[in-house]
Amino acid sequence: MLPLVLVLMAMVGAQADGAPALACRTLVPAYRATVYASLGLTEGLFEVTLALPEGHAPVDLVGQVIGGGGGVVSERSLAGTSAGTYRLDWALADLQPGDITFRAEARLGGQVIASASTVVHVAAPTQREVVLDRAGVLCINGQRVFPIGIETSDGGPLDRLATYGFGLAVLPLDKPTQAAELASDGRVVAASAPPEDDAALAGLAALPGLGLWQVAPDGASAYERLAAADPYHPVLVTTEEAPSAGDVVMLRVDLGPGADAGDRVRRFYEADGYRRPVWASVAVRKDTTVGAARVGAFSAALGGACGVVLDPRDDQSPEELGVRLEQLLRELAGCAPVLVGDLSDERAACVDSRVRVTTRLVRFDRYVIALNTSGEPLQATFSGLRAGEVTDLADGHTVLAAADGTFTVPIGPQGVVLLSVGWPESEGPAR
């Protein structure tokens, strides 16, 4: 999942040396700073950073939401504020579709001494929205989804891929997509290159089989066109380096000796400034073992990838790959509801460096996903959580974490385990 570093729209007011200054950015909504009905947002959140010269008197900090007609929709004030960062919420319920402006002002004795602003777009309700939430997770009609995809040049109905466990088809950039290919029942969505014709683009955008548009890494103008024409589908870019355009980056990761897909994902996030979510593309050849594919896919997911796409090589068909990797696809699907959960404040750690681990919060329950990257069976010991029951959700076996929170579970060679460690929030953090 995208790390909780929200680098979004930032507009900074003019600042002279030693003068008061404001900077503000939109925290909620995040994706293209757009409000979507499907996400069920009832309030927005913006962050204001106030800089004051040393010894300057406290000021009144005012945040205003300004509608398309220029009128103030809502206002929040914080009296007597000094230099620092503040978060202000604002109601979304009464906003009408169109652009609105959030404006922050620092006032002293009624005089505005610094200001900054940012724009938020309110999208009109639609029957089907495929968007990203503020954590970079794909949402279809408000439901979080961890895409399990395949790169395919095969034509034909998308729904056949669902039989093998795929929920996403990444289609060739250089091959025009026909409407008949996207007319699915919604179990599988496609990432497709956009048609040049505006009417054809609108027609494909209305189909349930379209999940994302896809452009080349240098397709800044194509991205701008799509963002303006269709606010309801993100734009995917496949690349090796940080591209200039796109809402989602599909990053190719290696399965070679010494490769660490999770580390590759983390390094890309750092290079990209945590601006966009990453999906990992894992190349699978005919001689790639299920274990090696599992390590690549899960390493990327535990390293922060918000989706995994398999890239069949050596002329493998989707059907061949689906049959061969049936167990892996089933494991990914089983872990998907946890992979789209939020990172937990309490996090399990393993003393064995060969084990990759993440701890996620789904509603009020915590889960641990652990991956053995080695070819040997392990007895993996974890710490960092509080005492209680730990249940392997695959076989139902339960172990008891010790008073200090440590517990040990077996993990097979290049295997993965999904553990329930569901303690309620009210018990507080581990000591």
C-alpha positions as CSV (number, residue, x, y, z in Angstrom):
1,M,0.0,0.0,0.0
2,L,1.1,3.5,-0.7
3,P,3.0,4.7,2.4
4,L,1.2,7.3,4.5
5,V,3.1,10.3,3.0
6,L,0.5,12.5,1.3
7,V,2.3,14.6,-1.2
8,L,-0.6,16.3,-3.0
9,M,-1.6,19.7,-4.4
10,A,0.5,22.3,-2.7
11,M,0.3,26.0,-3.4
12,V,2.4,28.4,-1.3
13,G,1.7,32.0,-0.8
14,A,4.3,34.6,-1.6
15,Q,7.0,35.0,1.1
16,A,9.6,37.6,1.7
17,D,12.4,37.0,4.2
18,G,11.1,37.5,7.7
19,A,7.4,38.0,6.5
20,P,4.5,35.9,7.6
21,A,3.6,33.2,5.1
22,L,1.1,30.4,4.5
23,A,1.2,27.1,2.6
24,C,-1.8,24.8,2.2
25,R,-2.5,21.4,0.6
26,T,-5.5,19.2,0.2
27,L,-5.3,16.0,2.2
28,V,-8.9,14.7,1.6
29,P,-9.8,14.3,-1.2
30,A,-6.5,13.1,-2.6
31,Y,-6.8,11.6,-6.1
32,R,-6.7,14.5,-8.6
33,A,-8.1,16.5,-5.6
34,T,-11.6,15.3,-6.7
35,V,-14.6,14.5,-4.5
36,Y,-16.3,11.3,-5.7
37,A,-19.8,10.2,-4.5
38,S,-18.7,6.5,-4.4
39,L,-16.1,7.1,-1.7
40,G,-18.8,8.3,0.7
41,L,-16.8,11.3,1.9
42,T,-18.7,13.5,4.3
43,E,-15.9,15.9,5.1
44,G,-12.7,17.2,3.5
45,L,-9.4,17.9,5.2
46,F,-6.8,20.4,4.4
47,E,-3.4,21.2,6.0
48,V,-2.2,24.7,6.5
49,T,1.4,25.6,7.5
50,L,1.9,29.0,9.1
51,A,5.3,30.6,9.2
52,L,5.8,33.7,11.4
53,P,8.9,35.7,12.2
54,E,10.3,35.2,15.6
55,G,8.5,37.2,18.2
56,H,5.5,37.9,15.9
57,A,2.1,38.2,17.6
58,P,-0.3,35.3,17.3
59,V,-2.7,35.5,14.4
60,D,-6.2,34.3,13.5
61,L,-6.1,31.4,11.0
62,V,-9.2,31.3,8.7
63,G,-10.0,28.6,6.2
64,Q,-12.8,29.2,3.7
65,V,-14.4,26.9,1.1
66,I,-15.4,29.1,-1.9
67,G,-18.0,27.8,-4.4
68,G,-18.0,28.2,-8.1
69,G,-20.0,31.4,-7.9
70,G,-17.4,33.0,-5.5
71,G,-19.5,32.7,-2.4
72,V,-18.2,31.3,0.9
73,V,-19.7,27.8,1.4
74,S,-18.2,27.2,4.8
75,E,-15.6,28.7,7.1
76,R,-13.4,27.6,10.0
77,S,-11.4,29.9,12.3
78,L,-8.6,29.2,14.8
79,A,-7.9,32.2,17.0
80,G,-4.6,33.1,18.5
81,T,-2.4,30.7,16.4
82,S,1.3,30.8,16.3
83,A,3.7,29.3,13.8
84,G,3.0,25.6,13.0
85,T,0.9,23.2,11.0
86,Y,-2.8,22.9,11.4
87,R,-5.5,20.6,9.9
88,L,-9.0,22.0,9.2
89,D,-12.0,19.9,8.2
90,W,-14.9,21.1,6.0
91,A,-18.3,19.6,5.2
92,L,-18.8,18.1,1.8
93,A,-22.5,17.3,2.0
94,D,-23.8,20.5,0.4
95,L,-21.2,20.9,-2.4
96,Q,-22.4,21.0,-5.9
97,P,-20.5,19.6,-8.9
98,G,-17.8,21.9,-10.2
99,D,-14.6,23.5,-9.0
100,I,-14.3,24.9,-5.5
101,T,-11.5,26.8,-3.9
102,F,-10.1,26.4,-0.4
103,R,-8.5,29.6,0.8
104,A,-6.4,30.0,3.9
105,E,-5.8,33.4,5.4
106,A,-3.7,34.6,8.4
107,R,-5.3,37.7,9.9
108,L,-4.0,40.2,12.4
109,G,-6.5,42.7,13.7
110,G,-8.8,42.0,10.8
111,Q,-6.0,42.6,8.2
112,V,-5.0,39.7,5.9
113,I,-1.2,39.4,6.3
114,A,-0.7,36.1,4.4
115,S,-2.8,33.7,2.2
116,A,-2.7,30.6,0.1
117,S,-5.2,28.5,-1.8
118,T,-5.8,25.2,-3.6
119,V,-8.6,23.9,-5.9
120,V,-10.9,20.9,-5.4
121,H,-13.1,19.4,-8.1
122,V,-16.5,18.0,-7.1
123,A,-17.5,15.3,-9.7
124,A,-21.1,14.7,-10.6
125,P,-22.5,11.4,-9.4
126,T,-22.2,8.5,-11.9
127,Q,-23.3,4.9,-12.1
128,R,-19.8,3.6,-12.0
129,E,-16.6,5.2,-10.6
130,V,-13.2,3.6,-10.8
131,V,-10.9,5.9,-8.7
132,L,-8.1,6.0,-6.2
133,D,-8.6,6.8,-2.5
134,R,-6.1,8.9,-0.5
135,A,-4.0,5.9,0.3
136,G,-3.6,5.1,-3.4
137,V,-5.9,2.0,-3.3
138,L,-8.1,1.3,-6.3
139,C,-11.8,1.7,-5.6
140,I,-14.6,0.5,-7.8
141,N,-17.9,2.1,-6.7
142,G,-16.4,2.8,-3.3
143,Q,-15.1,-0.8,-2.8
144,R,-11.4,-1.1,-2.2
145,V,-9.7,-3.5,-4.6
146,F,-6.2,-5.1,-4.8
147,P,-5.8,-5.8,-8.5
148,I,-4.6,-9.2,-9.5
149,G,-3.9,-8.8,-13.2
150,I,-2.3,-10.2,-16.3
151,E,-0.7,-8.5,-19.3
152,T,-2.4,-10.0,-22.3
153,S,-2.5,-9.4,-26.1
154,D,-5.3,-12.0,-26.5
155,G,-8.6,-10.6,-27.7
156,G,-12.0,-11.9,-26.6
157,P,-14.3,-11.3,-23.6
158,L,-12.6,-10.3,-20.4
159,D,-14.8,-12.5,-18.2
160,R,-13.0,-15.7,-19.2
161,L,-10.0,-14.5,-17.2
162,A,-12.0,-14.4,-14.0
163,T,-12.2,-18.2,-14.1
164,Y,-8.4,-18.3,-13.5
165,G,-8.4,-15.7,-10.7
166,F,-7.5,-12.6,-12.6
167,G,-9.4,-9.3,-12.0
168,L,-7.5,-7.1,-14.3
169,A,-6.3,-7.3,-17.9
170,V,-3.6,-4.9,-19.1
171,L,-4.0,-4.7,-22.9
172,P,-1.4,-3.7,-25.4
173,L,-0.8,0.0,-25.9
174,D,-0.4,-0.3,-29.6
175,K,-3.5,-2.4,-30.2
176,P,-6.9,-0.7,-30.5
177,T,-9.4,-2.0,-28.0
178,Q,-12.9,-2.9,-29.3
179,A,-16.0,-2.2,-27.3
180,A,-17.0,-5.9,-27.5
181,E,-13.8,-6.8,-25.5
182,L,-14.8,-4.5,-22.7
183,A,-18.4,-5.5,-22.5
184,S,-17.9,-7.7,-19.4
185,D,-20.1,-8.3,-16.4
186,G,-17.6,-6.3,-14.2
187,R,-15.6,-9.2,-12.7
188,V,-12.6,-8.2,-14.8
189,V,-11.6,-4.7,-15.8
190,A,-9.1,-3.6,-18.4
191,A,-6.4,-1.1,-18.7
192,S,-6.7,0.1,-22.3
193,A,-5.2,2.7,-24.5
194,P,-7.6,5.5,-25.3
195,P,-9.1,5.9,-28.8
196,E,-8.3,9.1,-30.6
197,D,-11.9,9.8,-31.4
198,D,-13.7,11.6,-28.5
199,A,-17.0,9.8,-29.2
200,A,-15.3,6.4,-29.1
201,L,-13.5,7.4,-25.9
202,A,-16.7,8.3,-24.2
203,G,-18.3,5.0,-25.4
204,L,-15.5,2.9,-23.9
205,A,-15.5,4.9,-20.7
206,A,-19.2,4.0,-20.2
207,L,-18.5,0.3,-20.3
208,P,-18.2,-1.7,-17.1
209,G,-15.1,-3.5,-18.5
210,L,-13.0,-0.3,-18.5
211,G,-10.9,0.1,-15.3
212,L,-8.1,2.4,-16.3
213,W,-6.7,4.2,-19.3
214,Q,-3.2,3.5,-20.3
215,V,-0.6,5.9,-21.8
216,A,3.1,5.8,-22.6
217,P,5.5,7.1,-20.0
218,D,6.1,10.3,-22.0
219,G,2.4,10.8,-22.8
220,A,1.9,14.0,-20.8
221,S,-0.5,15.5,-23.4
222,A,-2.5,12.2,-23.5
223,Y,-2.8,12.2,-19.8
224,E,-4.0,15.8,-19.7
225,R,-6.6,15.0,-22.3
226,L,-7.9,12.0,-20.3
227,A,-7.9,13.7,-17.0
228,A,-10.1,16.5,-18.5
229,A,-12.4,14.2,-20.5
230,D,-12.9,11.4,-18.0
231,P,-12.6,12.0,-14.3
232,Y,-13.8,8.5,-13.4
233,H,-10.9,6.3,-14.5
234,P,-7.3,6.6,-13.4
235,V,-4.5,6.6,-16.0
236,L,-1.8,3.8,-15.9
237,V,1.8,4.2,-17.0
238,T,4.2,1.2,-17.4
239,T,7.8,2.3,-16.9
240,E,11.1,1.6,-15.2
241,E,11.7,5.2,-14.0
242,A,9.5,7.9,-12.6
243,P,7.3,9.2,-15.4
244,S,6.0,12.7,-15.9
245,A,2.4,11.7,-16.2
246,G,0.0,9.1,-14.9
247,D,-2.1,8.3,-11.8
248,V,-0.8,4.7,-11.3
249,V,2.7,3.4,-12.2
250,M,3.1,-0.2,-13.2
251,L,6.7,-1.1,-12.3
252,R,8.5,-4.1,-13.8
253,V,10.2,-6.1,-11.1
254,D,12.9,-8.8,-11.4
255,L,12.9,-12.4,-10.3
256,G,16.6,-13.0,-10.9
257,P,19.1,-14.1,-8.3
258,G,19.4,-11.5,-5.5
259,A,16.4,-9.5,-6.7
260,D,14.1,-8.0,-4.1
261,A,10.8,-6.8,-5.6
262,G,9.8,-5.2,-2.3
263,D,13.0,-3.1,-2.2
264,R,12.5,-2.2,-5.8
265,V,9.1,-0.9,-5.1
266,R,10.2,1.1,-2.0
267,R,13.1,2.7,-3.9
268,F,10.7,3.7,-6.7
269,Y,8.4,5.4,-4.2
270,E,11.3,7.4,-2.8
271,A,12.4,8.4,-6.3
272,D,8.8,9.4,-7.2
273,G,8.3,11.4,-4.0
274,Y,5.4,9.1,-3.0
275,R,3.2,10.9,-5.5
276,R,1.5,7.8,-7.0
277,P,0.7,4.2,-6.2
278,V,2.8,1.5,-7.7
279,W,1.6,-1.8,-9.2
280,A,4.2,-4.5,-9.7
281,S,4.5,-6.3,-13.0
282,V,6.1,-9.7,-12.5
283,A,7.5,-11.5,-15.6
284,V,6.8,-15.3,-15.4
285,R,8.5,-17.6,-17.9
286,K,7.7,-21.2,-18.5
287,D,10.6,-22.3,-16.3
288,T,9.6,-19.9,-13.5
289,T,8.6,-22.0,-10.5
290,V,5.4,-21.2,-8.5
291,G,7.6,-20.5,-5.5
292,A,9.7,-17.9,-7.4
293,A,6.6,-16.2,-8.7
294,R,5.1,-16.2,-5.2
295,V,8.2,-14.5,-3.8
296,G,8.2,-11.9,-6.5
297,A,4.5,-11.1,-6.2
298,F,4.2,-11.1,-2.4
299,S,7.6,-9.3,-1.9
300,A,6.3,-6.5,-4.1
301,A,2.9,-6.4,-2.3
302,L,4.5,-6.4,1.2
303,G,6.9,-3.7,0.0
304,G,4.0,-1.4,-0.7
305,A,2.7,-2.3,-4.2
306,C,-1.1,-1.7,-4.4
307,G,-1.6,-4.3,-7.1
308,V,0.2,-7.2,-8.8
309,V,0.2,-8.0,-12.6
310,L,1.7,-11.1,-14.0
311,D,3.5,-10.8,-17.4
312,P,3.5,-14.2,-19.2
313,R,6.6,-14.8,-21.3
314,D,7.5,-17.6,-23.8
315,D,4.1,-17.4,-25.5
316,Q,2.1,-18.6,-22.5
317,S,-1.6,-18.0,-22.9
318,P,-3.6,-16.5,-20.0
319,E,-5.2,-19.9,-19.6
320,E,-1.9,-21.7,-19.4
321,L,-0.6,-19.3,-16.8
322,G,-3.8,-19.3,-14.8
323,V,-3.7,-23.1,-14.5
324,R,0.0,-23.3,-13.6
325,L,-0.2,-20.5,-11.0
326,E,-3.6,-21.5,-9.6
327,Q,-2.3,-21.8,-6.1
328,L,-0.5,-18.4,-6.1
329,L,-3.6,-16.7,-7.6
330,R,-5.8,-18.3,-4.9
331,E,-3.3,-17.1,-2.2
332,L,-3.3,-13.5,-3.6
333,A,-7.1,-13.4,-3.7
334,G,-7.2,-14.7,-0.1
335,C,-4.8,-12.0,1.1
336,A,-6.3,-9.2,-1.1
337,P,-8.8,-8.0,1.6
338,V,-5.9,-7.6,4.0
339,L,-3.5,-6.0,1.5
340,V,-6.0,-3.2,0.9
341,G,-6.3,-2.6,4.7
342,D,-4.5,0.3,6.4
343,L,-1.0,-0.2,7.9
344,S,-1.4,-0.9,11.6
345,D,0.3,1.2,14.3
346,E,1.4,-2.1,15.9
347,R,3.6,-4.0,13.6
348,A,5.0,-7.5,13.7
349,A,8.7,-8.0,13.1
350,C,10.6,-11.2,12.4
351,V,14.1,-11.8,13.6
352,D,14.9,-13.8,10.5
353,S,15.9,-11.5,7.6
354,R,14.6,-14.0,5.1
355,V,11.0,-13.3,6.2
356,R,9.1,-10.3,4.8
357,V,6.1,-9.2,6.9
358,T,3.3,-6.6,7.0
359,T,0.7,-5.9,9.6
360,R,-2.6,-4.5,8.4
361,L,-5.8,-3.2,10.0
362,V,-9.1,-4.2,8.5
363,R,-11.9,-2.5,10.3
364,F,-11.0,-3.2,13.9
365,D,-9.0,-6.4,13.4
366,R,-5.3,-6.8,12.8
367,Y,-3.7,-9.3,10.3
368,V,-0.2,-10.3,9.6
369,I,1.0,-11.5,6.2
370,A,4.5,-13.2,6.2
371,L,6.5,-14.4,3.3
372,N,9.4,-16.9,3.5
373,T,11.8,-15.8,0.7
374,S,14.1,-18.7,1.1
375,G,13.9,-22.2,-0.3
376,E,13.9,-23.8,3.2
377,P,11.1,-24.4,5.7
378,L,11.3,-22.0,8.6
379,Q,10.0,-21.7,12.2
380,A,9.5,-17.9,12.1
381,T,9.5,-16.0,15.4
382,F,7.7,-12.6,15.5
383,S,7.6,-9.8,18.0
384,G,6.0,-6.4,18.3
385,L,2.4,-7.3,19.0
386,R,0.6,-7.9,22.4
387,A,-0.2,-11.3,23.9
388,G,-3.2,-13.2,22.6
389,E,-4.3,-15.8,20.1
390,V,-2.7,-15.9,16.6
391,T,-4.6,-18.0,14.0
392,D,-3.3,-19.2,10.7
393,L,-6.4,-18.6,8.4
394,A,-5.4,-21.3,5.9
395,D,-5.5,-24.3,8.3
396,G,-7.2,-22.8,11.4
397,H,-4.2,-23.6,13.6
398,T,-3.9,-21.3,16.6
399,V,-0.9,-20.4,18.7
400,L,-0.7,-18.2,21.8
401,A,1.5,-15.2,21.7
402,A,3.6,-15.0,24.9
403,A,3.3,-12.2,27.5
404,D,5.9,-10.1,25.6
405,G,3.9,-10.7,22.3
406,T,6.3,-13.1,20.7
407,F,5.0,-16.1,18.8
408,T,6.4,-18.7,16.3
409,V,4.7,-20.2,13.3
410,P,6.0,-22.5,10.5
411,I,6.3,-21.2,7.0
412,G,7.1,-23.5,4.1
413,P,9.8,-22.9,1.4
414,Q,8.9,-19.8,-0.5
415,G,5.6,-19.9,1.3
416,V,3.2,-17.3,2.6
417,V,1.0,-17.3,5.7
418,L,-2.0,-15.1,6.6
419,L,-2.5,-14.7,10.3
420,S,-5.3,-13.2,12.3
421,V,-4.1,-11.3,15.4
422,G,-7.5,-9.6,15.9
423,W,-7.3,-7.6,19.1
424,P,-9.6,-4.7,19.6
425,E,-8.4,-1.1,19.3
426,S,-9.6,-0.4,22.9
427,E,-6.8,-2.4,24.4
428,G,-4.3,0.2,23.4
429,P,-0.8,-0.1,21.9
430,A,1.6,-2.8,23.0
431,R,4.1,-1.8,25.7
